[in-house]
């Protein structure tokens, strides 16, 4: 059944609100598509469009910080903190680049495969969030001086591997990367900032390749229609701009335990829908 503009609007709002919290926007999209009855193979293109929308909202909200990084990187030949940070971001993209190049078809098969995988992955996300919060709290209590460190080279590649694994629907990208960074001993503020910036390159790169395929006719125009795509894109972008401003503060300051509980409930709901719907 072709997706209507109202369904696209609902899914766009879901994407915009959940992209910036460690609760898996892809998992919520799968649940939303299943409840609305719009699940199909063509929805992968729609999902990519929504992710691009929220990435653009990230750029808008963090434009000053991104501008500072780009200025510090390209206006001088001397090595500086901005060059190092951009290098860390590029390093973190290597794992997901490998997955995207060599395992793209295999990964695409997971999308639209039903709520069983989504439910399991949401429970894994819940476990990772709870574990990282618990171990971080223990570390801070046991040492008055160890408050964590800023992200380094080893941390960047490790967090990058977590991002590559989190490509599965239901595994929260921000949740997995933030939890992995905390388990590596990185400060919550540092890994939260890194997590929001590291997604820009792979998502925009994937969207660029998808656009080339559409322009060259390598793949057919999405069956869901351009009107739902446009409405979903705008809904995700607008809600993403609004949500990003205050959700960044929530991710950085609030306990991840709350999100772990939510993911556990959402994962359980997905499994119940799979087995009893």
JODANOR-V476334 format. One record per helix or strand of 2 or more residues. SS is the DSSP state (@ for helix, = for strand). FROM is the first residue (numbers start at 1). LEN is the number of residues. Records with the same first field share a line. If there is no record, write none. Layout:
SS->FROM-LEN + FROM-LEN
This chain:
@->5-14 + 25-12 + 43-19 + 63-12 + 81-12 + 94-9 + 104-5 + 115-28 + 153-13 + 173-11 + 188-29 + 226-28 + 256-21
